[in-house]
């Protein structure tokens, strides 16, 4: 069986997931090839033992770039796409080449992402009603139509339920979560006065970093925030932290965002199945997350982390205060989270589940 993965982005969760997935699929005896956006990325896949080459597609109207997919999809049994541009061009070309096509829908546009599991979610500030209407009555129907070209993988049950509620064909949807490689435990939390809470996210409205800063202002216990990532709201968030008197360090994109923190906070207004949470749990860090999207599918509340209502800085402050007061519980939540990842979210298991889907689809087409 030959599987060709198509990705047109340079960074982000979908690409991280693909780097975890492709080697394990290859280990199952599958002939794997990756079409990605740059020579540098292709080399990073080859370093993982996976055949890869660069095919650049600059935007959704880049027909010249999209045409380059055509000769490279010949002989593929499965074409599996991993972002919106890839999902548009790769599915159409793959279907025309006679392959089974699968698209992993890693998430929705951020303007409507908060509606997953939250029908009452407010629209983000600054977004016009016309934009919301286009996404609900233009984008979603287009994505629903593209689904009928093949099959769609959703990383979370929450997103799959959202799609079914909006008319996506349930028999073409499959829930396979992200996986994570085993990692060394982070060790016992350091003995220090201030609890160190980390967040690794794009600094945009839907990630809720402003909620964490407000929670830090309300917290009774000493708290320091380490913020990894960048985005359009960085300046606003830095100003918010200064005016609130909160000790917050904005580190930009870093290679090890979990280093030196005691707890990962995922204060999102919307999320699918955040890899940052899996990565933190894999090294034994406790997680405090908002009860939105697929986060409750990762974090068992009170057992492997703490869940709080979204956009509730007081509840988030109370959760962080409770961990600052009880470092033993902090360590125990981290330990149980690491066990949960090993049991339910290992990259090897996710690879096997994905290969089982490929074999089922190829078998049904013969």
C-alpha positions, 0 to 999 in steps of 0.5 A: 500500500502506498500512502502520500501525505500532503501538507502545505504549511511551514509550522503548527500542530498539524505538521507536528502531528504528521511528523509523529504519524508518518514514521509509525505508519511506515513501521507498519509496512506502508510505503509512505511519501510526504509532499511538504512545503519546503526543502528544509521540511522535506529533509526533516521528514527524511531524517525520520526515515520517511521519503519526502519532497517539497511542493510549494503551494502559496495560497488557495488560488495557486493553481500552478503550485497545485498542478505539481501534485498531479504527477506525484500522486500517481500510484497512491492508494491513499492520499491523506491531506493535513491542512486547508490548502492541501485538503482542497487541492490534494483531495481533488487531485487524489480522487482524480488519480483514483486514490482513496482520499482522507483529510484530517480536519485539525480545527475550524477557523478561529472565528467559529472554533469556540462553537465546538461544544459551546452553542452559546459561545460569543463571537470574537471581538472585531469580527463582522457578522458577515464574516461569521455568516460566510464561515457558517453558510459558506465555508462549512458547506464547502468543507461538507461537500469536500468530505464526500470526496472521501473520508475525514479524520477528526482528532476529537469527538467534540469536533466530530459531533459538531460536524455531524450536527451541521450535516456532515455525513457521519459514516465518512467521519472517523475519530483518531486522536493525536499521539505523542512519543514517550518522553522522560519525566520532568522530575519532581517540581522544584521547591520555590516560592512562586508556582511557575505556570506555562502556556504555549500558544499563538497569542490570539484571542481564541487561546485565552492568554488574557484570561490567564493574565487576569487569573494571575492578578486574582491569585492569592499565591505567588505565581509567575507566567512563562508564555511561549509563542507569538501572535497579533495580541502580544503587545496587548498582552504585555501591556495587560500584564504590566498594568496588572502587576503580573510577573509574565515573561513573553519568550516568543517561539522556543524549542522547549516551551515546557522547560522550567515550568510547574504546570501547563495552562491551556486557557483556551476559548476554543481548541480541538485537541491541543498538542501542548497538553499532550506534550505536557502530560507526556513529561509528567506536568500537571495541566489546568485547562478550559473545558472546551473542545477536545480538552476534556478528552485529554484531561480527566478532571481531578485525576490527571489535571484540572478543568475550569469553565472557559473565560472564568479567570476566578476559577482558573486562579482558584485552580492554580492557587490549589496547586501552589498550596499542595505541591504533592497534588501537583506532582500526582496529577502530573504522574497520572497524566503521564500514565494516561498518555501512555495508555491512550495517546501514544504515537504508536497506537495512533499510527496503528489505528490510522493504518487500520483505517487505510486498510479498511478503506482500501479493502472496501474499494476492491 
